[in-house]
Amino acid sequence: MTGTGVKVEEKTKQATGGRLAALDGLRGLAAVVVLLHHAMYTNPDFPGAPGSGSAPVGSAMWWISYTPLKLFTAGVESVIVFFVLSGLVVTLPVIRKRGFDWIAYFPRRAVRLLVPVMASVLLAAVWVMAIPQKSTQPDGTWLSDSSTPNFGWEYIVKGWDLLGGDGQINNPLWSLRWELVFSLALPIFAVLALAVRKWWIGGLAAACALTYLGVHADSGELQYLPAFFVGAVIAVRLDAVRNVADRINTHWYRHPLWAALAVASLLLLIAPWLVGPSIADMPDLDAVLKGLVPLAAAGLVVVSLGWRPLRATLETRPVQFSGTISFSLYLVHVPILIFSTYLFADQPWYVALIFGIPVAVVVAVGFTWLIEKRSHGWAKAAGVWASKRYSTWFGRDEAATPEAKSGTTEEPAAGREAGSVADARR
């Protein structure tokens, strides 16, 4: 392709909101971090929250948890990255397409989320029934709380009910609840993001403030939904982000500047952990730092889009592969890790991980092919059907929404995952 052709392609992608492959890679790395996070959870000494667990200063667990090495197991923080990505990629087609087909959107989005979730719950039931899950670890540990010793069919129904159910059978389903809430409230998020388009700094500050209040008050709605709004703000400012990135990339200091922003975002993402175990005695500081996590995730998104060396790395085949299976890996890995832990209960805790992590990846690949890819087609078909039925019953002009005929209104970037999800997603 000629240089002119590349420029035309880039302009076309910007004009149409084409796939942002780097965000797929970012989501894939975040999914791997979540996998490692839950893998470490099988060790009862691993701190699940800053200041918890048993990690004496200088011990291996302390180094893993309270230094920049925490980036490799920052699972909760990676879920916030999923949420910001979801806010971006699900909002983008709404603000880019005239006459966005809301009638097609809601059933399409519901099928896109619920089919993989329901399949993952059934698969989780298989792993639960495969081996007795009676934990020998003390009550209150992650393994004890996430096990299902008295399995019944009711757990399947509760797992399917994202809004009011119980994700006991598959721990990561807690985040899909917020994905679904955001998806249903997308019109509100889009309108609010457009309203703060010129005052985007204030919008981001408000999101961080609400997150702080949510952490402080233990409110899930306030703690997690603002991250989706941060992504929506990036969506409405995406052209401006690209323009600023292009200008930065013309200067000699571009690499030091982008590197500084990347490092700052990564350290801010895990800032509560860097304070050390003593942060357990400083709940206000903990809440403030966690309130800034959506901003850190936004910084990572911007750097991924703007810094060409990082973008090229995220677009490499191995990283893109992790993005392709990220949603499936997120949905299937925890029951497999728990199964592996009980299977190798008499062995050192890490033996189960040597078995469980590769199995989780293999199962995720199969789940992607068998369930997730097919859910894309079913979701589009549901959207087309709903749009046509609405047109037939209420006489709407289908020509105003041609995307309903082709089912092409799915999110344009990082959209293989439930929205990122963050994403992710997830």
C-alpha positions in Angstrom: 0.0 0.0 0.0 1.3 3.4 -0.9 1.9 6.1 1.7 -1.1 8.0 0.3 -3.2 4.8 0.6 -2.2 4.5 4.3 -3.2 8.1 5.0 -6.6 7.6 3.2 -7.2 4.4 5.2 -6.3 6.2 8.5 -8.7 9.1 7.6 -11.4 6.6 6.7 -11.0 4.9 10.1 -11.2 8.2 11.9 -14.2 9.2 9.9 -16.1 6.0 10.4 -14.9 5.1 13.9 -13.3 1.9 12.5 -11.8 -0.7 14.7 -9.1 0.5 17.1 -6.9 -2.6 17.1 -4.7 -1.3 19.9 -7.6 -1.3 22.3 -8.2 -5.0 21.5 -4.6 -5.6 22.6 -5.0 -3.5 25.7 -8.1 -5.4 26.6 -6.3 -8.7 26.0 -3.5 -7.7 28.4 -6.0 -6.7 31.0 -7.7 -10.1 30.7 -4.4 -11.8 31.3 -3.8 -9.7 34.4 -7.2 -10.7 35.7 -6.3 -14.4 35.1 -3.1 -14.0 37.1 -4.9 -12.0 39.8 -7.3 -14.9 40.4 -4.5 -17.4 40.1 -2.7 -15.7 42.9 -5.9 -15.7 44.9 -5.6 -19.4 45.4 -2.8 -18.7 47.9 -4.5 -17.5 51.1 -1.6 -15.2 51.9 -2.2 -13.1 48.7 -3.7 -9.7 49.7 -7.1 -9.4 48.0 -7.3 -5.7 48.9 -4.6 -3.2 49.9 -3.6 -4.0 53.5 -5.2 -7.5 53.7 -3.7 -10.9 53.5 -0.4 -12.0 55.0 2.5 -10.2 53.3 5.3 -9.2 55.7 7.6 -6.5 54.4 10.3 -8.0 52.2 8.5 -11.3 51.6 7.8 -12.6 48.1 4.1 -11.8 48.5 4.9 -8.3 49.6 7.0 -7.7 46.5 4.2 -9.0 44.3 1.6 -6.9 46.0 3.1 -3.6 47.1 5.7 -2.7 44.4 5.2 -2.0 40.7 5.1 -5.8 40.2 1.5 -5.4 41.3 0.7 -4.4 37.7 0.9 -8.1 36.8 -1.9 -9.1 39.3 -3.9 -5.9 39.4 -7.2 -7.6 38.6 -9.7 -5.2 40.0 -8.0 -2.3 38.4 -7.9 -4.1 35.1 -11.7 -4.5 35.3 -11.9 -0.7 35.6 -9.9 -0.6 32.3 -12.5 -2.9 30.8 -15.3 -0.6 31.9 -13.6 2.5 30.4 -13.1 0.6 27.2 -16.7 -0.4 27.2 -17.8 3.2 27.7 -15.7 4.2 24.7 -16.5 1.5 22.2 -20.3 1.2 23.0 -20.8 5.0 22.9 -18.8 5.6 19.8 -21.3 4.4 17.2 -24.1 6.3 19.0 -22.4 9.6 18.4 -21.0 8.7 15.0 -24.1 7.5 13.2 -27.1 9.7 12.3 -30.3 8.0 13.1 -28.7 5.4 15.4 -31.1 2.4 15.5 -32.0 2.1 19.2 -34.7 -0.5 18.5 -32.0 -2.8 17.1 -29.4 -1.9 19.7 -31.2 -3.1 22.9 -32.0 -6.7 21.8 -28.6 -6.9 20.0 -26.7 -5.9 23.1 -28.7 -8.1 25.4 -28.0 -11.2 23.2 -24.4 -10.2 22.9 -24.0 -10.1 26.7 -26.4 -12.8 27.9 -25.6 -15.7 25.5 -21.9 -16.0 26.5 -22.8 -15.4 30.2 -25.4 -18.2 30.2 -23.1 -20.5 28.4 -20.3 -19.8 30.9 -22.6 -20.5 33.8 -23.5 -23.9 32.4 -19.8 -24.6 31.8 -19.0 -23.5 35.4 -21.6 -25.9 36.7 -19.7 -28.7 35.0 -16.4 -27.8 36.7 -18.2 -27.4 40.1 -19.8 -30.9 39.8 -16.6 -32.5 38.6 -15.0 -32.4 42.1 -16.2 -31.8 45.7 -15.5 -28.1 46.6 -15.0 -28.3 50.4 -12.3 -25.8 51.2 -9.7 -26.5 53.8 -8.8 -22.9 53.9 -10.2 -20.6 56.6 -13.5 -18.9 56.1 -13.1 -15.5 54.6 -10.4 -16.5 52.1 -11.1 -16.2 48.4 -11.1 -19.9 47.7 -13.5 -20.6 50.6 -15.9 -17.8 49.6 -15.8 -18.7 45.9 -16.3 -22.4 46.3 -19.7 -24.1 45.9 -19.8 -27.1 48.3 -23.6 -27.6 48.1 -24.3 -27.2 44.4 -27.9 -27.1 43.2 -29.6 -26.0 40.0 -30.6 -22.8 41.7 -27.0 -21.6 41.3 -27.4 -21.7 37.5 -30.5 -19.6 37.6 -28.9 -17.1 40.0 -25.9 -16.9 37.7 -28.1 -16.1 34.7 -29.8 -13.3 36.6 -27.2 -10.6 36.2 -29.2 -7.8 37.7 -30.5 -9.5 40.9 -28.9 -12.9 41.0 -25.8 -14.4 42.6 -22.5 -15.0 40.8 -21.3 -17.6 43.3 -20.9 -20.2 40.6 -18.7 -17.9 38.5 -17.0 -15.1 40.3 -16.4 -12.7 37.4 -20.1 -12.3 36.7 -20.2 -9.4 39.3 -18.7 -7.1 36.7 -21.1 -8.2 33.9 -23.9 -6.8 36.1 -22.4 -3.3 35.6 -21.9 -4.0 31.9 -25.6 -4.7 31.6 -26.6 -1.7 33.6 -24.5 0.6 31.5 -25.8 -1.0 28.3 -29.4 -0.4 29.3 -28.6 3.2 30.4 -26.5 4.0 27.3 -28.7 6.8 26.1 -28.2 8.6 29.4 -24.4 8.1 29.3 -24.2 9.3 25.7 -26.3 12.5 26.4 -24.2 13.3 29.5 -20.9 12.7 27.7 -22.1 15.0 24.8 -23.2 17.6 27.4 -19.7 17.8 28.9 -17.9 17.7 25.5 -16.5 21.2 25.9 -16.1 20.8 29.7 -14.5 17.4 29.5 -12.1 18.1 32.3 -15.0 18.8 34.6 -16.7 15.6 33.5 -13.7 13.5 34.3 -13.3 15.2 37.7 -16.9 14.5 38.5 -16.5 10.8 37.5 -13.5 10.6 39.9 -15.4 12.3 42.6 -18.3 9.9 42.3 -16.0 6.9 42.3 -14.4 8.2 45.5 -17.9 8.5 47.1 -18.8 5.0 45.9 -15.6 3.5 47.4 -16.1 5.5 50.7 -19.8 4.5 50.9 -19.4 1.0 49.5 -21.8 1.8 46.7 -21.3 -0.4 43.6 -23.3 2.0 41.4 -21.1 5.0 42.2 -17.9 2.9 42.4 -18.1 1.4 39.0 -20.5 3.2 36.7 -18.4 6.4 36.5 -15.7 4.4 34.7 -18.1 3.8 31.8 -18.8 7.5 31.7 -15.1 8.2 31.5 -15.0 6.0 28.4 -18.0 7.8 26.9 -16.2 11.1 27.4 -13.2 9.7 25.5 -15.6 8.6 22.7 -17.0 12.1 22.2 -13.5 13.6 22.4 -11.8 10.9 20.2 -11.1 13.1 17.3 -9.5 15.7 19.6 -7.4 13.0 21.2 -6.2 11.9 17.8 -5.4 15.4 16.7 -3.4 16.1 19.9 -1.6 12.8 19.5 -0.7 13.7 15.9 0.7 17.0 17.0 2.7 15.5 19.8 4.1 12.9 17.4 5.7 15.6 15.2 8.0 16.8 18.0 11.3 15.4 19.2 10.1 14.9 22.8 7.2 12.6 21.8 8.7 9.4 23.1 9.7 10.8 26.5 6.3 12.5 26.9 4.3 9.4 26.0 6.5 7.2 28.2 6.0 9.6 31.1 2.2 9.5 30.6 2.2 5.7 30.4 4.3 5.3 33.5 2.2 7.8 35.4 -1.0 6.1 34.4 0.3 2.7 35.4 1.5 3.9 38.8 -1.8 5.8 39.4 -3.7 2.6 38.5 -2.1 0.7 41.4 -1.5 3.8 43.7 -3.3 2.3 46.7 -1.0 -0.7 46.6 2.2 1.4 46.4 1.4 3.0 49.7 1.9 -0.4 51.3 0.0 -2.5 53.9 -0.4 0.5 56.1 -3.0 1.9 53.8 -5.5 -0.4 55.6 -5.3 2.2 58.5 -6.0 5.1 56.1 -9.4 4.4 54.5 -9.8 8.0 53.3 -6.6 7.9 51.4 -7.5 4.5 50.0 -10.8 5.9 48.8 -9.2 9.0 47.2 -6.6 6.9 45.3 -9.2 4.4 44.1 -11.3 7.3 42.9 -8.5 8.2 40.5 -8.3 4.7 39.0 -10.8 5.5 36.1 -8.5 8.5 35.2 -5.5 6.2 35.2 -7.4 3.8 32.9 -8.3 6.7 30.6 -4.6 7.6 30.4 -3.7 4.1 29.3 -6.4 4.2 26.6 -5.0 7.5 25.3 -1.4 6.3 25.4 -2.4 3.1 23.6 -4.0 5.2 20.8 -1.4 7.9 20.5 2.1 6.4 21.2 3.0 4.6 18.0 5.6 2.1 19.5 3.1 1.0 22.1 0.3 0.9 19.6 2.4 -1.3 17.3 3.1 -3.6 20.2 -0.5 -3.9 21.1 -1.3 -4.7 17.5 1.1 -7.6 17.3 -0.4 -11.1 16.7 0.2 -12.5 20.2 -1.3 -9.5 21.9 -4.2 -9.4 19.4 -4.8 -13.0 20.1 -5.2 -12.3 23.8 -7.7 -9.6 22.8 -9.6 -12.0 20.6 -10.1 -14.5 23.5 -10.2 -11.9 26.3 -14.0 -12.0 27.0 -14.2 -15.7 26.9 -11.1 -16.0 29.0 -12.6 -13.7 31.5 -15.8 -15.7 31.7 -14.4 -19.2 32.0 -11.1 -19.0 34.0 -12.2 -18.8 37.6 -14.2 -22.1 37.8 -11.2 -23.8 36.1 -8.7 -22.4 38.6 -10.9 -23.5 41.5 -11.3 -27.0 40.0 -7.5 -27.2 39.6 -6.9 -26.1 43.2 -9.1 -28.9 44.5 -7.7 -31.4 42.0 -4.2 -30.8 43.3 -5.2 -30.1 46.9 -2.3 -32.2 48.2 0.3 -30.4 46.1 2.0 -27.0 46.6 -0.5 -24.3 45.6 1.4 -23.3 42.5 1.1 -26.8 41.0 -2.6 -26.2 40.4 -1.8 -23.1 38.5 0.7 -24.8 36.2 -2.2 -27.0 35.2 -5.1 -24.6 35.5 -3.8 -21.6 33.6 -3.1 -23.4 30.3 -6.4 -25.2 30.6 -8.2 -21.9 31.0 -6.5 -20.5 27.9 -7.4 -23.6 25.8 -11.0 -23.6 27.0 -11.2 -19.9 26.3 -10.1 -20.5 22.7 -12.8 -23.1 22.3 -15.4 -20.9 24.0 -14.6 -18.0 21.7 -15.1 -20.2 18.6 -18.1 -22.1 19.8 -20.1 -19.5 21.7 -18.8 -16.0 21.5 -18.4 -15.7 17.7 -21.8 -17.3 17.2 -23.3 -14.8 19.7 -22.2 -12.0 17.3 -24.3 -13.4 14.5 -27.3 -14.1 16.8 -27.0 -10.6 18.3 -27.1 -9.0 14.9 -30.0 -11.2 13.8 -31.9 -10.2 16.9 -31.3 -6.5 16.2 -32.4 -6.8 12.6 -35.5 -8.7 13.6 -36.5 -6.2 16.3 -35.9 -3.2 13.9 -38.0 -4.8 11.2 -40.8 -5.7 13.5 -40.9 -2.2 14.9 -41.0 -0.8 11.4 -43.9 -3.1 10.4 -45.9 -2.5 13.5 -45.4 1.3 13.8 -44.5 2.3 10.3 -41.0 3.6 10.8 -39.0 4.4 7.7 -36.3 1.7 7.5 -34.3 3.8 5.0 -33.5 6.1 7.8 -31.6 3.4 9.6 -29.9 1.2 6.9 -27.6 -0.3 9.5 -30.6 -2.2 10.8 -30.7 -4.2 7.6 -27.1 -5.3 7.8 -26.7 -5.4 11.5 -23.6 -3.3 11.4 -24.3 -1.0 14.4 -22.1 -3.1 16.7 -19.4 -1.2 18.5 -16.6 -0.5 16.1 -13.5 -0.8 18.3 -12.5 -3.4 20.9 -16.0 -4.8 20.5 -15.4 -8.5 20.5 -15.6 -8.4 24.3 -18.8 -7.6 26.1 -18.1 -4.0 25.4 -14.8 -4.3 26.8 -14.9 -5.1 29.1 -14.2 -4.4 30.2 -14.6 -3.8 28.8 -13.9 -5.7 30.6 -15.4 -5.0 28.9 -15.0 -5.9 29.7 
